Amino acid sequence: MAARLLSRRPRRRAPKRAGPAAEVRADGDEPGAAPEREVLAVCAGGGTGYDIGSLAVASARSWAAGGREVLLVDADASGSGLAKRLSKATHKAFSPSERGMPSLIAARRGIEADSLREHCWTLEVGGGSLWALFAPTHPSGARRSARWLADHAGELAALRAHRWVVVSLPGLPDEIHVELLERASVTAIASQVSDASQLMALRQAADKYAAGGWQRSNARLIIEGQAGISDAIIDAETGIAVVGRLGQVRDSALLGGRARLGDRRVLAAIDKIAAGLTEPPAETVLSSPRLGRPPAPPSRSLRRKKRGHDAA
């Protein structure tokens, strides 16, 4: 099980300059060994209350805290400023213009494991290591970077020979999402599914992803909040297994900032979900302790009372 996501060391008010990614040995590398790693894509399915980039950071931190060597790739095509928000949450300065997608593209070397660390920032985690490759903040630059990543999706997938990879794909599904999702070994889709309209939006998003060749069997659903629709119905309508439910959590806590008690409970649930993403879908549902299990169907006596009330 992954270790706790967040360190408890005091935070300094003045931002510190984060260092470049340190060169480390990939986890499990032994002579003649080929460790099995994953390429995880985190995206949205219809409405979502979480920032997808923040959820990707929390998943990457969870994997890294368990001793893995992880690469986080910011493939946001809209320019949400993940690096800036991460700087604010952790009180460290991360600048994509100094190191990130712009410098990687300018190097004209593609995505190479040996030189990638020159363009990444190191995020502090216990156990393993976490490199972060940030997209530009400006929407036009972010779009170009996401398009470049899609064109080099094969090279990005090949990095699993060296590191576990987490790709953040915020925004509505488009051709960039589909090309990157095709290369992912597992996809985590976050969505709110509290009514029929949200279920329809999720199904439409899944259909659009699948139209480009994406495999539903590689996908897992993370439901936000107490869903009013059962997991069995969601699975039947979308063809995607539900692996967990999460309660409310502050964005800064997802990014690695100081976490309150309620945040820590949800982060612990993310740890369980992140560990389960590498396993085949199970019949049981991992739920946030704040929410508990999905609501059980009404008992026979309650149904009889409701029919009597309706008749009256």
DOMI-573633 format. One line per field, with one value per residue (C-alpha): residue number from 1; x, y, z. Coordinates in nm, 4 decimals, padded with zeros to 6 digits. Example, Ala and Ser with C-alpha at 12.3 -4.5 7.8 and 13.67 -1.06 7.14 Angstrom:
% DOMI-573633
num 1 | 2
x 01.2300 | 01.3670
y -00.4500 | -00.1060
z 00.7800 | 00.7140
***
This chain:
% DOMI-573633
num 1 | 2 | 3 | 4 | 5 | 6 | 7 | 8 | 9 | 10 | 11 | 12 | 13 | 14 | 15 | 16 | 17 | 18 | 19 | 20 | 21 | 22 | 23 | 24 | 25 | 26 | 27 | 28 | 29 | 30 | 31 | 32 | 33 | 34 | 35 | 36 | 37 | 38 | 39 | 40 | 41 | 42 | 43 | 44 | 45 | 46 | 47 | 48 | 49 | 50 | 51 | 52 | 53 | 54 | 55 | 56 | 57 | 58 | 59 | 60 | 61 | 62 | 63 | 64 | 65 | 66 | 67 | 68 | 69 | 70 | 71 | 72 | 73 | 74 | 75 | 76 | 77 | 78 | 79 | 80 | 81 | 82 | 83 | 84 | 85 | 86 | 87 | 88 | 89 | 90 | 91 | 92 | 93 | 94 | 95 | 96 | 97 | 98 | 99 | 100 | 101 | 102 | 103 | 104 | 105 | 106 | 107 | 108 | 109 | 110 | 111 | 112 | 113 | 114 | 115 | 116 | 117 | 118 | 119 | 120 | 121 | 122 | 123 | 124 | 125 | 126 | 127 | 128 | 129 | 130 | 131 | 132 | 133 | 134 | 135 | 136 | 137 | 138 | 139 | 140 | 141 | 142 | 143 | 144 | 145 | 146 | 147 | 148 | 149 | 150 | 151 | 152 | 153 | 154 | 155 | 156 | 157 | 158 | 159 | 160 | 161 | 162 | 163 | 164 | 165 | 166 | 167 | 168 | 169 | 170 | 171 | 172 | 173 | 174 | 175 | 176 | 177 | 178 | 179 | 180 | 181 | 182 | 183 | 184 | 185 | 186 | 187 | 188 | 189 | 190 | 191 | 192 | 193 | 194 | 195 | 196 | 197 | 198 | 199 | 200 | 201 | 202 | 203 | 204 | 205 | 206 | 207 | 208 | 209 | 210 | 211 | 212 | 213 | 214 | 215 | 216 | 217 | 218 | 219 | 220 | 221 | 222 | 223 | 224 | 225 | 226 | 227 | 228 | 229 | 230 | 231 | 232 | 233 | 234 | 235 | 236 | 237 | 238 | 239 | 240 | 241 | 242 | 243 | 244 | 245 | 246 | 247 | 248 | 249 | 250 | 251 | 252 | 253 | 254 | 255 | 256 | 257 | 258 | 259 | 260 | 261 | 262 | 263 | 264 | 265 | 266 | 267 | 268 | 269 | 270 | 271 | 272 | 273 | 274 | 275 | 276 | 277 | 278 | 279 | 280 | 281 | 282 | 283 | 284 | 285 | 286 | 287 | 288 | 289 | 290 | 291 | 292 | 293 | 294 | 295 | 296 | 297 | 298 | 299 | 300 | 301 | 302 | 303 | 304 | 305 | 306 | 307 | 308 | 309 | 310 | 311 | 312
x 00.0000 | 00.1269 | 00.2668 | 00.0994 | 00.0837 | 00.1766 | 00.4787 | 00.4257 | 00.7263 | 00.6571 | 00.5941 | 00.8022 | 00.6144 | 00.8685 | 00.8768 | 01.1885 | 01.3304 | 01.2592 | 01.5523 | 01.5728 | 01.4816 | 01.7551 | 01.8920 | 01.7804 | 01.7642 | 01.4255 | 01.2468 | 01.2934 | 01.5746 | 01.7905 | 02.0151 | 01.7877 | 01.4708 | 01.1901 | 00.9605 | 00.5969 | 00.4975 | 00.1849 | 00.0966 | -00.2025 | -00.4175 | -00.6403 | -00.9329 | -01.2894 | -01.6152 | -01.8833 | -01.9162 | -01.6466 | -01.5899 | -01.2193 | -00.9430 | -00.8140 | -00.4569 | -00.4745 | -00.6199 | -00.3371 | -00.0819 | -00.2384 | -00.2319 | 00.1296 | 00.2292 | 00.0592 | 00.2474 | 00.5783 | 00.5247 | 00.5035 | 00.8616 | 00.8009 | 00.9863 | 00.7072 | 00.6787 | 00.3840 | 00.3028 | 00.0833 | -00.1060 | -00.3570 | -00.4443 | -00.6243 | -00.3507 | -00.4957 | -00.1624 | -00.0971 | 00.2616 | 00.1468 | -00.1158 | 00.1322 | 00.3800 | 00.1197 | 00.0153 | 00.3689 | 00.5448 | 00.8007 | 00.8541 | 00.7905 | 00.8327 | 00.7387 | 00.9223 | 01.2455 | 01.2008 | 00.9013 | 00.7258 | 00.8647 | 01.2267 | 01.1583 | 01.0072 | 01.2866 | 01.5488 | 01.4176 | 01.5083 | 01.1676 | 01.0900 | 01.4070 | 01.4481 | 01.8147 | 01.7536 | 01.4024 | 01.5225 | 01.6710 | 01.3168 | 01.1452 | 01.1014 | 01.1306 | 00.8366 | 00.9123 | 00.7687 | 00.8731 | 00.9931 | 01.0384 | 01.0770 | 00.8392 | 00.9342 | 00.6900 | 00.6822 | 00.4624 | 00.2701 | 00.2747 | 00.0202 | -00.0865 | -00.3686 | -00.2008 | 00.1262 | -00.0572 | -00.2468 | 00.0727 | 00.2389 | -00.0560 | -00.0582 | 00.3166 | 00.2641 | -00.0086 | 00.2279 | 00.4889 | 00.2446 | 00.4410 | 00.7601 | 00.5671 | 00.4287 | 00.7780 | 00.8893 | 00.7168 | 01.0387 | 01.2003 | 00.9255 | 00.5621 | 00.3849 | 00.0796 | -00.0699 | -00.3105 | -00.5790 | -00.8200 | -01.0940 | -01.3528 | -01.2629 | -01.1052 | -00.8580 | -00.5616 | -00.7179 | -00.7952 | -00.4424 | -00.2871 | -00.5501 | -00.4797 | -00.1275 | -00.2280 | -00.2360 | -00.5016 | -00.7370 | -00.8916 | -01.2070 | -01.3386 | -01.7033 | -02.0090 | -02.2987 | -02.5813 | -02.8621 | -02.9605 | -02.8270 | -02.4783 | -02.4844 | -02.5736 | -02.2846 | -02.0453 | -02.1681 | -02.1311 | -01.7740 | -01.6891 | -01.8426 | -01.6366 | -01.3173 | -01.3987 | -01.4729 | -01.1018 | -00.9905 | -00.9680 | -01.0435 | -01.3106 | -01.1571 | -00.8564 | -01.0728 | -01.1750 | -01.4306 | -01.3786 | -01.7148 | -01.7244 | -01.9637 | -02.2478 | -02.3821 | -02.7577 | -02.7101 | -02.5755 | -02.2411 | -02.4147 | -02.6218 | -02.3196 | -02.1202 | -02.4047 | -02.4628 | -02.0982 | -01.9160 | -01.6653 | -01.6049 | -01.6295 | -01.3208 | -01.3905 | -01.5884 | -01.4407 | -01.5772 | -01.4940 | -01.1291 | -00.9484 | -00.7515 | -00.4395 | -00.4448 | -00.4587 | -00.1548 | 00.0480 | -00.0258 | -00.1187 | -00.4138 | -00.6897 | -00.8500 | -01.1229 | -00.8662 | -00.6496 | -00.9414 | -01.0045 | -00.6314 | -00.6189 | -00.9025 | -00.7029 | -00.4099 | -00.6325 | -00.7753 | -00.4293 | -00.3046 | -00.6096 | -00.5716 | -00.3005 | -00.5268 | -00.8220 | -01.1590 | -01.2927 | -01.6528 | -01.6150 | -01.5994 | -01.3317 | -01.5125 | -01.4019 | -01.4495 | -01.6469 | -01.9056 | -01.9144 | -02.0740 | -02.3178 | -02.6765 | -02.8602 | -03.1938 | -03.5003 | -03.6288 | -03.9555 | -04.1311 | -04.0232 | -04.1522 | -04.4882 | -04.5092 | -04.4283 | -04.7007 | -04.9516 | -04.8501 | -04.8836 | -05.2272 | -05.3474
y 00.0000 | 00.3405 | 00.5483 | 00.8676 | 01.1262 | 01.4288 | 01.5041 | 01.6787 | 01.9073 | 02.2780 | 02.4898 | 02.7989 | 03.1113 | 03.2279 | 03.0080 | 02.8014 | 02.7388 | 02.3788 | 02.1927 | 02.0032 | 01.6395 | 01.4365 | 01.1384 | 00.8196 | 00.4516 | 00.3299 | 00.1157 | -00.2557 | -00.2296 | -00.5376 | -00.7103 | -00.9025 | -00.7732 | -00.5873 | -00.4487 | -00.4036 | -00.0388 | 00.1511 | 00.4601 | 00.6170 | 00.8812 | 01.0896 | 01.2616 | 01.3788 | 01.2197 | 01.4858 | 01.7055 | 01.6995 | 01.8971 | 01.8164 | 01.9718 | 01.6844 | 01.8112 | 01.8130 | 01.4608 | 01.3469 | 01.5015 | 01.3188 | 00.9877 | 01.0392 | 01.1286 | 00.8133 | 00.5915 | 00.7641 | 00.7457 | 00.3682 | 00.3559 | 00.3940 | 00.6235 | 00.8313 | 01.0892 | 01.3330 | 01.4834 | 01.7934 | 01.7585 | 02.0346 | 02.1951 | 02.4927 | 02.6360 | 02.5956 | 02.6762 | 02.3537 | 02.4583 | 02.7901 | 02.6270 | 02.3642 | 02.6376 | 02.8091 | 02.4871 | 02.3646 | 02.7028 | 02.6129 | 02.7775 | 02.5731 | 02.7557 | 02.5835 | 02.8550 | 02.7598 | 02.3822 | 02.2053 | 02.1380 | 02.4534 | 02.3547 | 01.9927 | 02.0956 | 02.3470 | 02.0757 | 01.8950 | 01.5551 | 01.4042 | 01.2282 | 01.0500 | 00.8914 | 00.9958 | 01.3675 | 01.4039 | 01.4933 | 01.8184 | 01.9423 | 01.8161 | 01.9407 | 01.7166 | 01.6994 | 01.5901 | 01.2521 | 00.9800 | 00.6500 | 00.6883 | 00.9936 | 01.2126 | 01.4164 | 01.6741 | 01.7953 | 02.1066 | 02.2623 | 02.6387 | 02.8557 | 03.0496 | 02.8696 | 02.8916 | 02.7498 | 02.4811 | 02.3748 | 02.3471 | 02.1446 | 01.9053 | 01.8605 | 01.7887 | 01.5275 | 01.3616 | 01.3470 | 01.1809 | 00.9549 | 00.6445 | 00.7819 | 00.8806 | 00.5281 | 00.3825 | 00.5615 | 00.2877 | 00.0915 | 00.3420 | 00.5030 | 00.4886 | 00.7636 | 00.9704 | 01.1940 | 01.4729 | 01.5339 | 01.8055 | 01.9460 | 01.7980 | 01.4929 | 01.5776 | 01.4281 | 01.5047 | 01.3102 | 01.0116 | 00.9838 | 00.9923 | 00.7609 | 00.5000 | 00.4657 | 00.4536 | 00.1148 | 00.2354 | 00.5348 | 00.6908 | 00.8883 | 01.1211 | 01.2161 | 01.3198 | 01.0792 | 01.1844 | 01.1887 | 01.0649 | 01.3735 | 01.3320 | 00.9601 | 01.0507 | 01.3011 | 01.0348 | 00.7817 | 01.0344 | 01.1128 | 00.7414 | 00.6881 | 00.9741 | 00.8335 | 00.4844 | 00.6161 | 00.6916 | 00.3395 | 00.3735 | 00.0508 | 00.0681 | -00.2372 | -00.0231 | 00.2378 | 00.2794 | 00.5233 | 00.7436 | 00.8774 | 01.2135 | 01.2472 | 01.0232 | 00.8918 | 00.8523 | 00.5906 | 00.2460 | 00.1200 | -00.1650 | 00.0798 | 00.3017 | -00.0023 | -00.1279 | 00.2122 | 00.3050 | -00.0278 | 00.1063 | -00.0353 | 00.1898 | 00.1577 | 00.4188 | 00.7108 | 01.0280 | 01.3018 | 01.6699 | 01.7682 | 02.0988 | 02.1453 | 02.2496 | 01.9173 | 01.7222 | 01.9180 | 01.8291 | 02.1238 | 02.1020 | 01.8672 | 01.8862 | 01.5794 | 01.5568 | 01.6000 | 01.3207 | 01.0788 | 01.1427 | 01.1267 | 00.7864 | 00.6752 | 00.8033 | 00.5905 | 00.2813 | 00.3714 | 00.4448 | 00.1070 | -00.0628 | 00.1011 | -00.1474 | -00.4440 | -00.5893 | -00.4399 | -00.5917 | -00.6463 | -00.4486 | -00.0692 | 00.1284 | 00.4177 | 00.7334 | 00.6940 | 01.0182 | 00.8668 | 00.4985 | 00.2459 | 00.3425 | 00.3682 | 00.0375 | -00.0058 | 00.0627 | -00.2269 | -00.4051 | -00.2358 | 00.1091 | 00.0324 | -00.0742 | 00.2467 | 00.4541 | 00.2789 | 00.3418 | 00.7084 | 00.7457 | 00.5815 | 00.8180
z 00.0000 | -00.0849 | 00.1952 | 00.3131 | 00.0350 | 00.2375 | 00.4461 | 00.7752 | 00.7673 | 00.8319 | 00.5231 | 00.4568 | 00.3581 | 00.1016 | -00.2093 | -00.2568 | -00.5986 | -00.6910 | -00.8365 | -01.1634 | -01.1726 | -01.0115 | -01.1995 | -01.0278 | -01.1133 | -01.2289 | -00.9721 | -01.0049 | -01.2595 | -01.2312 | -01.4830 | -01.7171 | -01.5471 | -01.7235 | -01.4536 | -01.5497 | -01.5340 | -01.6336 | -01.8346 | -01.6575 | -01.8263 | -01.5969 | -01.7681 | -01.7113 | -01.8144 | -01.8298 | -01.5211 | -01.2579 | -00.9387 | -00.9156 | -01.1204 | -01.3351 | -01.3129 | -00.9327 | -00.9283 | -01.1568 | -00.9187 | -00.6222 | -00.8134 | -00.9179 | -00.5613 | -00.4359 | -00.6787 | -00.6031 | -00.2264 | -00.2658 | -00.3937 | -00.7671 | -01.0070 | -01.1637 | -01.4421 | -01.4352 | -01.7758 | -01.7936 | -02.1226 | -02.0507 | -02.3844 | -02.2296 | -02.0066 | -01.6581 | -01.4907 | -01.3006 | -01.2256 | -01.0793 | -00.8575 | -00.7452 | -00.6546 | -00.4394 | -00.2648 | -00.1873 | -00.1484 | -00.4143 | -00.7503 | -01.0654 | -01.3962 | -01.7255 | -01.9166 | -01.7399 | -01.7653 | -01.9112 | -02.2394 | -02.4086 | -02.3396 | -02.4400 | -02.7729 | -02.8380 | -02.7832 | -03.0951 | -02.9563 | -02.9044 | -02.5759 | -02.4695 | -02.1277 | -02.1013 | -02.1586 | -02.0155 | -01.6663 | -01.8032 | -01.8705 | -01.5536 | -01.1989 | -00.8952 | -00.6548 | -00.2999 | -00.2036 | 00.0347 | -00.1027 | -00.4781 | -00.7001 | -00.8956 | -01.2009 | -01.3380 | -01.6985 | -01.7051 | -01.9935 | -02.0639 | -01.8867 | -02.1974 | -02.3860 | -02.7281 | -02.5962 | -02.4004 | -02.7132 | -02.9159 | -02.6388 | -02.6112 | -02.9873 | -02.9819 | -02.7090 | -02.9149 | -03.2142 | -02.9903 | -02.8052 | -02.9010 | -02.7472 | -02.4351 | -02.3983 | -02.4438 | -02.1257 | -01.9252 | -01.9775 | -01.7386 | -01.5286 | -01.4334 | -01.6297 | -01.5310 | -01.8025 | -01.7052 | -01.9707 | -01.8511 | -02.0696 | -02.3012 | -02.5116 | -02.8466 | -03.0938 | -02.8669 | -02.5804 | -02.8025 | -02.9447 | -02.5973 | -02.4478 | -02.7159 | -02.5775 | -02.2102 | -02.0419 | -01.7968 | -01.7905 | -01.4800 | -01.5595 | -01.2884 | -01.3069 | -01.1106 | -01.1703 | -00.9438 | -01.2009 | -01.5454 | -01.7264 | -01.5784 | -01.6617 | -02.0209 | -02.0369 | -01.9086 | -02.1632 | -02.4457 | -02.3371 | -02.3239 | -02.6685 | -02.8113 | -02.6627 | -02.7935 | -03.1433 | -03.1821 | -03.0918 | -02.7143 | -02.5253 | -02.2529 | -02.0872 | -01.9906 | -01.8154 | -01.4523 | -01.3125 | -01.0066 | -00.8891 | -00.7146 | -00.4235 | -00.3131 | -00.6402 | -00.6640 | -00.9356 | -00.8492 | -00.9726 | -01.1581 | -01.3651 | -01.4350 | -01.5481 | -01.7688 | -01.9309 | -01.9905 | -02.0027 | -01.7484 | -01.4002 | -01.0940 | -00.8735 | -00.6098 | -00.4705 | -00.3275 | -00.1033 | -00.0998 | -00.0747 | -00.1113 | -00.4313 | -00.2388 | -00.0511 | -00.3786 | -00.4945 | -00.1863 | 00.0408 | 00.4058 | 00.4517 | 00.7100 | 00.8660 | 00.6026 | 00.3245 | 00.4657 | 00.4617 | 00.0945 | 00.0151 | 00.1845 | -00.0441 | -00.3432 | -00.2237 | -00.2350 | -00.5729 | -00.7204 | -00.5984 | -00.7475 | -01.0886 | -01.1765 | -01.0964 | -01.2904 | -01.1910 | -00.8702 | -00.7730 | -00.4512 | -00.4475 | -00.2674 | -00.1022 | 00.0728 | 00.4512 | 00.4499 | 00.2207 | 00.3066 | 00.0760 | -00.1989 | -00.0759 | -00.0474 | -00.2254 | -00.0086 | 00.1975 | 00.1197 | 00.4151 | 00.2958 | -00.0517 | 00.0926 | 00.2969 | -00.0132 | -00.2164 | 00.0644 | 00.0810 | -00.2963 | -00.2909 | -00.0193
***
